[in-house]
Amino acid sequence: MRPLIIFLTGGTILALQLIASRIMTPYFGVSLFIWTSILSITLLFLALGYAAGGRLTRVWARPRLDLAFQLAPGLSALWLVAACWIYPAVFRPLALWHLLGGSFIACLILLSGPLLLLSALNPLLVALSRDAAAGDDGGSGWVFFVSTIGSLAGVLVCAFLIIPTVGNRDAVLLLAAALSLTGLLRRRGDGPLARRHWLALAALSGVGLASAGLLAEGRAGGVRTARDGDGNSWTVLAEAPSAFGGLKVVSIVDQGNAAPVRALLRDGLVQNAMAADGRSDALFAYALEKLALSAVPAPKRALVLGLGAGFVPMALAARGVAVDVVEIDPKVVELAGRFFGFRAGAVGVHTEDARTFVRRCAEPYDVVLVDLFNGDGMPEHLVTLEFMTDLANCLTPGGALAANTFFATGNPLSQRLLIATMTRVFGRVLFLPEDTEAELSNGYLLASRTAPLDRRAVGTDDVPDDLRPVFVRALRDGRVIAADDATLAGLAPLTDDANAWSRVGTDFQVAFRRHLLRQTPAEILLN
């Protein structure tokens, strides 16, 4: 049974790393901070565990080593259960304090104890198997083979079964329950009776605590309401675990407005929102449509990259345009249909990554509208010269590309790099900053090799009254930027081989995540 325990604990170690990254995303984002902290803490406590286990084999007798081997998984389970009760209360304050430092402390809370205890099992098993092992390695090769294969199985099961179907907190509690049960995986009569009683107690206690956590989470799984710092009420209407991030549909009631706004969130980031009249409450949905139609007034075919709540493709379909939508997450399609009026039958829906779809674009489109966000901004593989070239090849000769972006007004380097990349392909870009006075702002881009880029041709007639002044101001401040513009001097385009997007966007990611943390209740961030 000992190799089975090593197999299970090896799988748990890798599964915990994947789940930890998803638990931390709503609080700390998806920047390099998270994976730097996770990998650093993992390597540190694996090393400490190996060293501690090796030292114990030199100072403890075999019966005591056997007892430690059996107790370690149960103790790890107790740590995980405790962490699941602690992190919802402390992760938001940690992130508001310091994203990098907070992410390291968050990893310590989630991972340090289990990694230390479980990694110590490998040298313990080598010592316990030494008498029966053939060869000079004392059985160490076999032990590490079993542990590594267990890690492989843990990654596969976690990525393709647990994460898409179970909430992240529940997933950790399930792992805790599995670890608790390993304390019972031993031969009858192995060791004194008292020792077996302690093992059973540790295992059953862990299972009981994990089960209690699961029950408490399930009991709270209905409608959950919280208030933000301004007193606005947020009510969770639906949740959907997903391989691409935790999804929530929430109803937000502003203190000064009795009519609720319904929003679709992924890891705390609003994908789009619906006002009480059933229309989009976000300006970008109107800006993308208006920009595209200003360059191509009567498109026949349109490609929308990123579904969100579905307002953009539905608006184009209502004009008689044949629309294809590319959305990587099938659960977004489901929620958009259930809560935001999206009708999948009215458009063509393709569930895949935008990069792969555009690369094999079979028939050109008159307009392409891009709204691709994940975590704290646009994914870095969707801002490169190669992707922009594929987008241009997806357009008809007179076609146009409209894109929604997000940038920090105080440090617009990432936005300039994106524009520099686009101008290398299209020659010129119309850039509309939504709010130059705010710390963070949407930026709307219109690009075409041949179609006119005239901000005066962009209509505002059916933009909602509360959003129209902002859009009019953006049009007033917008300008066409050519490849030889002085603001782009010395900037190399972003490429698949040399992509500085994540590095130059660090300041923006920090500012954006803090903004999100301040405006979103902690209960809504919990995933």
N, C-alpha and C positions, 0 to 999 in steps of 0.2 A: 504493500500500500504506500510505502514511502515515495517511490517514483511517481505515483499518481498525485500525491500531494505536491511534489515539485512541479509536475506538469500544470496543475491547477494554479499554483501560486505564480508560476512564470507567466501564465496567461493573464492573471489578475494585474500584474505589474504593468504590462503594456496597455491593457484596457483602461486602467486608472489614468494613465497619461492622456489618452484620447478624451476620456470623459472630463478630466480636469480642465482641458483646454476649452471645452464647450461650456462648462460651468462658469469659467472666468470671463468668457467673451463679452457678455452684457456689461460687465463692470470694467474690464481692462481693454476691450477691443480685440482686434485680430492682428495687431502689429507684431513686430519681432519681439516686443517686450514679453508677450506670453510665452512663446516658444523658447526664448532665451532663459526665462525663469524656470520653466518646466524642465528643460533639458539640464540646466545647471543643478537644480535641486535633485533631479533624478540621478545624475551621475555622482553627485556628492554623497547621497545617502545609500546608493548601491555600493559605492566604495567603502563607506563606513560599515555597512552591513557585512560585506565580505571580510573586512578586517576584524570586526567584532566576532563573527562566527569562527574565523580561524583561531582567534585568541582563546575562545571558549573551548575549542577542541584540545587545546594544550593544558588547560587548567581544570577542566571538569571531567569526572568519570563518565563512563558510557551510559549508566542509567539516568544521570542528570541531563546528559546531552539528548537522550531520547525524549525525556519529559519536555525539554525546551523546544525540541523539534515539533512536538505535538501541540504545544500551547501557542506558538508564535502566530499561526493563522487566526486563532480565536482572538488573540490580543489585537491583531491587525483589524479584525472586524469591529471590535469595540472602538478602536480609534476612528474608523470610518463613520460609524454611527454617530459618535460625538461630533465629528467634523461636519456632518450633515445638519446637525442642530445649530452649530456655531456659525457656519459661513454665511447664511442669509442675513445675519445681524452685523457682521463685521466687514464683508467684502466691499460694500458701497462706501463706508467711511475710509477704508484703506485706499480705494481708488481715488477718492476726492483728496486724500492727503498727498499721495504721490503714485503715479501710475507704475513706474518701474519698481520702486521700493515696495509698494503695496502688492505688486504681482508676485514678488519673491516671498513676502510673508504669507500671501494667500496659498502659494504652493507648499510652503512649510506646513500650513494648517491641514491641507488636503492630503499631502503625499509623504511627508517625512517619516512618520511612524511606520506605516505599512511598508515602505521601501526598505527601511532599516531592518525591520523584523523579517520580512520575506526574503531579502537577499542573504541574510545570515543563514538561511536554511541550506544553501548549496554546500558550504564547507562542513556544516553539521552532517549532512547526508554522506559526504565523502568519508568523514571520520567513522560514521556508523556502518558504512558498507565496506570499510577497508579490509576486514578479515575475510569477507566473502569475495572480494574483488580479485579478478585475475589481471596480471600485468602490473607493471611498475607504477602506473598512474593512480593506483588506489581507487579506481572507479570514477575518477574525476571527469574524464572525458564523457562517460555515459551520463553522469549527473548533469553536466552543462548541455549536452545534447537534448536531454529530456526537457530541461528548463527552457531552452531556446525554442524547441518545437511547441511547447506550451505557450510561449510568448507569441509565436506565429498564429496559433489557433485563437489566442485571446484577441489579437488585432482583427482577425477576420470576423469572428463572432460579434465583437463589439461594433465594428464598422458597418456590417451588413445586416445585423439582426437587432442588437440592443439599441443602438443610437437612433435608428429610424422609427422605432416602435415604442420606446420607453423614455420618459422624462429623465433628465440627467441626474437629479437627486435620487429618483427611484432606482436608476441604474447603479449608483454607488451603493445604495442599500441592498440591492440584489447581490452585488459582489460581496458585501459584508456577510450576507446570509450564507453564500456559498463558502466563504472562508471559514465561517463558524462551523459548518458541517464537516470540514476536513478534520476537525478534532476527533470525530467519531470513526475516521477511517484508520482503524488499527486492528491488529489481530486480538481475538479474545485471549485473555490470560497473559497478555504481554505486559509485565510489570505488576506491581502490587495493586491490590483492590483500591486503596485510597487514591492512588494516582489515577486510576480509571474514573473514579468518581469526580475528581477535580477536572479531568478532561471533559467529561460529559457536562459538568456544570458550566465550564467556560463556553463550550459549543452551544448548549441550549440557551445560555444567557445572551450570547451574540445573536442567535436566531430570534429570540424573543424581542430584543431591542430593535433589530432590523425590521421585524414584522410590525412592531409598534410604530416605527417610523413610516413604513409603507401605509399602514392603516391611517395614520394621521395625515399623510399627504393625500391619500385617496379621499378622506373626509373633507379636505379643503379643496378638492378638485372641482367643485361646482363654481358658482359665481363668486369671484373674489374682488372686493372693492377696496381701494386705497385712495389717499389724497396726496397731491403734490405740495410743494412749498407755497404755492399760491392759493391753496384751498380748493383746487379743481378736483373733481371726483373722477377716478379711473375705475372702470368695471370690466373684468375679463369676461368676454362672451364665449370664447373658444380658444383652445390651445392645441397645437399639433407638433409633436416631436418630428424632427426632420434631419436627414443626413446633411443638410446645408444650413442648419441653425434653427433655434427654437422659434416657432411662429406663435403669435397671439393676435386675436382680434379683440380690441378693447373699445368701450364706449366712454368718451370723455365729455364731461359736462363742465363747461366753464362757468365760474361764479357769476359772470356778467351776462351769460347767455343761457337761457333755459333749454335751448335746442341742443341735443347731444351731437357730437361728431364721432363717427365710427372710424377707427384706424386699424391698419394692418401693420404689425410690428414683426421684425426679425431681429432677434437678439437685442431688443430695445430700440432699434432703429425704425422709424416710421417709413414704411414703403409707400403709402398713400393714405388719404383719409377721405371720408365721404360726409358731406354736409347733410342737414336734415332734408333738403330737397332732392337728395339722391345724386347730386353732382359732386365732382371732385372738390375737395377743400384745399388742394395744393396747387400752387401756381404753375409748377413745372408741367403738369398734365396739359394745360392750355398752351403754355409757351412752346412745347415741342410741336404740337399740332399747328399752331399759327406760323411758326417759323418754316416748317416744311411746306405749308400751303403757299407761303409768300414766294418761295422759289419755284414750286411746281403747283400751280393753282388747281389743276385737274388731274391728280394722279389716278392711275388705274390699278396699280399694285403697290402695296406698302408692306414693309418688314418692320416689326416692332421687336426690339431686343430687350427683354425684361418686362414681365407682365405687370408686376405690382398688383394693384387692386383691379386692373383691367380697364380703366377709364380711357386710356389713349387708344387702344385698338377698337374699342366699342364706338368711340367718337368717329373714327375714320370709317368703320364699317357702316355707320349711319349715313355717311355721305355716298355710299355705294362703292367704296373702294374695296378691292379684294385684299384682305389682310392676312399675313402670316405672323404668328407670334412665336418667339423662342423664349422658353422659360425652363431653367434647369431643374426646378423643384416642382414635382407634380402636386405636392400639397398646397403650394401657392395657388395653382389652378383651381383646386378644390375649394379653398377658402374664398377666393375671389368670386366663385360662382354662388356659394352659399350666403355670403354676407354683403357683396358689393354689386350685384346685378350683372356680373360678367356672364356672357353666354358663349360657351366654347363652340357651339354649333354654328355661330355666326362668323367665325374666323377659323383659320387653320392653326392648330396648336402643335408645336414641336417641342418635346421635352428633351433638351440637351443643352450642352454648353454653347454659348453664342459663338465662341471662337471656331469650334468644329463645324457648326452649321454654315457660317459665312465662308469658311475656307472651301467648301464644296457647293457653293451657291450655283444652282442649276439654271435658273431663269432670273434675269435682272429685275430690279424693282425701281419704281419711279422715285420713291422716298424710303429712307431708312431712318427710324427713330430709335435712339439709344438711351436707355435708362438702366444702367447696370451698376448696382451697388451691392457690396457685401461687407459687413462689419463697419469699418470707418471710411469707406470710399470705394472707388472703382478698383476692381481686381487688377493687379499689375500686368497680367497677360492680355488685358483688354484695353491697353493704352499704347501699345507698341506700333512701330512703323509697319510691321508685318500685318497686324490686325487692320490698321487703317487702309493698307493696300488692298486687303481682301474686301473691305467694305466698299472701296471705290470700284472694285471689279464687280461688286454685286449690284451696282447702280446702272440704270440706262444712261446713254450719252448725255442727256440733259437732267439727270437725277440729282438729288440733294440729300445730304445727311444732316439730321438735327440731333443734338446730344445734350443731356442734362449732366452737369458736373457739380462739384462742391469744392470750395477752396477757402483758405484762410486769407482774409484781405490784407493782413499785416505782413504776410510772407507768401506772395503769390507765385513762388518759383515753380511749384508743381503745376499750376495752371499754365504758366508760360511754357513749360516743357511739353505739356500736352498740345498746346497750340502750335509750338514749333514742329512737333511730330506731324500734326495734321496738315500744316502748310507744306511740308515736304511732299505730301501726296496730292493735296487738292489745290495748292498754290495760294489760297486765301481762305480766311475764316471770318465770319461775323461773330463777334463776342459780345454778349449782353450780361453784365454783372447785375444780379438782382438787388443787392444792397451793399454798396461800397462803404457804408458807415458802420455796419455790423462787424463783429469779430469773425464770423463765419457767414458765407453767402453761397447760394446757388449761382452757377454760371451757365448760360445757355449758348450753345455753339451751333452755327449753321455753316456748312461747307459744301462746295460744289465746284467742279472743274469748269463748268460752262453756264450754269443757271445764275440769274442775278441774285446778289446778296444785298438787298436794299431794306434797311430797317424801316423806311417810310412805307414799304409795301406790306408790313406785318399788321394784320387786323387785330383789333381788340374788342370788337363789337359784342361778342357773347361771353366774354370773360366776366365772372361774377363781380358785382359792384365793389366788394371789399378787397378784391385782388387786383382790379384794373389799375388803380393808381400806382401800385408797385410795378406792374408790367410796363405802364407808360413811362415811368422813370427809368426802368431798365433799357427800354428802347431809346430813350433820350441819351443815356450814357453809353450806349453800345457803339462799336466801331468795327470797320473791316480791317483785319490784320493780314498783311501779305508776308510771304516768306522772308523778304528782305527788311522787315520792320525792325526799327532800332531796338525795340524791347526784346527781340529774339536774338540779338547779336551774341555770338559765341555759344549758343545753346545747341548741343547735338541732339538729334531726335532719340527718343526712347526706342530701343530695339530689344528683341528677345535675348540677344547676346549681352547687351549693355543696358540694363534697365535700372535706373536710379529712383524709380517711382516710390518705393517703400522708404528709401533713405531720406529723400528730400521732403517727403510728406509727413515726417515724424511730428513736426510742430503742429501741423494741421490735425493729425490723428489724436494728439494729446488734448488739444483745445476742443475738438469735436466730442471726444469721450467725456470730458468734464462737463460740457454743455448738456449732453444727454443725461448724465448722472444727476445734474441739478434739477432738470425739469421732469424726470421720470421717477415715480415712487419706487422705493426699494422692493415692494411686493410685486411690482410689475416686472422688474428685472429678473426676479428669481425664476430660474428655469430648471 
